């Protein structure tokens, strides 16, 4: 299962046996700060999710822009799309 900048999982969520979990996001994504909020079951930092952190292709963009980039197509989000294909090919 590939999470693209996912924020949290429900409190009663349990990983499925035999399923691999990956979380792909940009290094400066605003959601990277969520793990410090009390009461939020944030994906960032959960050991079940293999973290893949990529550098933004635009070093000057804000943490909100980096999160928004995840929803973009190939013209704005090619680094993440390439990594998704790499993960799906089993290379991670």
C-alpha positions, 0 to 999 in steps of 0.5 A, a space after each residue: 500500500 502506498 501512501 502519498 503524503 498521507 496524514 493519519 490512520 483511524 485509531 482502530 486501524 490495524 495493518 493487514 498481515 502480508 501487506 507492505 506499507 510505504 509512505 512517499 512524501 517530500 522532505 519538507 511536507 507540512 504534514 511531517 509536523 503532524 506526529 507531534 500533535 497529541 491525539 492524532 494517529 499520524 502516518 509520519 514516523 509509524 514504523 509499519 510505513 517504510 518512509 521514502 522522503 524526496 527532495 522537492 524539485 523546487 528548493 524555494 517552495 513552502 511546506 504547504 506547496 510541497 504537500 500540494 505538489 503530491 496531487 499534481 500530475 507529471 509536470 509538477 510531481 514527476 519525482 514522486 510518480 517515478 518513485 511510485 513506479 519504482 516501488 510497484 516494480 518491487 525495487 523500493 
